[in-house]
Amino acid sequence: QGDDNVHHSCPGYESVLEELIPLATMDDPNGAPTAVVLSGCAGVGKTRMASWFEQVLSHDVASSEQAVTVSTISAKDILLDEATSSFDQSKFLDERKSGAKCSGRRLLIIDDLDAIIGNEDEADSSSEQLRALNAIVKLIDGAIAINTDALPSRYFVLGISRASWAQLPLQLARVGRFEKVVTMSVPTLGQRKDIFKFWLSTLPFFDSIDDARDLTITQWADLLAPRT
């Protein structure tokens, strides 16, 4: 039951999670992408998905290997740090600085990638955006270098963005950087029903209904989903 709870805590978007997990757990440094973008419109749940992804990855890897070390940084924070020349990537890629060979999986989540994307071309980007973009490029390159060196740790970088593949800067959307985009689309009617069923089932109110609990939750989900 515990395993089911971990794997079904992303109602309506199980297929997105099932696409991300194999990418992060491949061991071939030459065939596995080090960096992937999770893309979708505002409010679709990308940051929540990243949290679910972190939980499931930690659960799956811990059952067979060592724990997953997770670092999260926002591109907005990198942008602010670059404005004051204070961004230190070694905080996130500590093996490159210390030479330590940390074992296990290491997940780096970069949120708000849109903060470093200009209007339509590089000429429209501010100097701070370009410096932040270069800092992110160095982060990804550093993670790839660690994976290529066959250290015991395996880095996986997950970027979060509203931008489509075509809207990402060319320095990021290419082989050796963000090699794949996993898209979270607006949920269908069926997905919205699953989402409502999940969250309604967490409300104490329905615990008092006893035998009709599941049926009542389904009826409420069927009523609410078409209205959203």
Salt bridges, closest charged atoms under 4 A:
ASP3 OD1 - HIS59 NE2 3.10
GLU19 OE2 - LYS180 NZ 3.42
ASP27 OD1 - ARG105 NH2 2.54
ASP60 OD1 - HIS7 NE2 3.20
ASP60 OD1 - HIS59 ND1 3.35
GLU65 OE2 - ARG105 NH2 3.36
ASP94 OD1 - ARG106 NH2 3.01
GLU95 OE2 - ARG106 NE 3.36
ASP141 OD1 - ARG177 NE 2.74
ASP149 OD2 - ARG96 NH1 2.72
ASP207 OD1 - ARG213 NE 3.28
ASP214 OD1 - ARG213 NH1 3.57
ASP222 OD1 - LYS193 NZ 3.75
